[in-house]
Amino acid sequence: MSYVVNGVECHPIVEKCNGCERIKEVEAEKYCTSYPLPEKKWAHTVCNFATHVKATKDTGGKVKVNPLKASKRAARGR
């Protein structure tokens, strides 16, 4: 079943969308108000429209350094 808004066919949300503030319930079915195909947004990573999931930043990993810039900085004495 789908829901049409402004000529765009919206599909029901997936389980990972539960808890998001962008959900709209129409005829006992829940739909995303930001994206018509929620399963595609969750296919690879976290949906960027999700309001219930916080993005995590990797602060413990190593920082990639350009070796050319590093050699120039070393030559200048930095």
Steps between C-alpha positions, in 0.01 A plus 500: 500500500628850427403858572516776235599856596541768231533230234772312690429143610608443862565151636450385862783542749736223607563385860809719535283811446297443819555789741570759232315833517446507122246216498144571390220250553243472220224238505674288769825492298812703584690700236811718500431868429855565375580212266268281285712180523617456862646153437746651250621757756577225752656260244864608543526712814285698740232716342616862498143618568464289816429713808530211747855394405805710582798494266820375656835657432815289506731700723717210614632402158812620327485814291606458139790727415600590149865385474592780259372768737666328795840503326462872414411583859802304625728682256374839625566400856141475621 
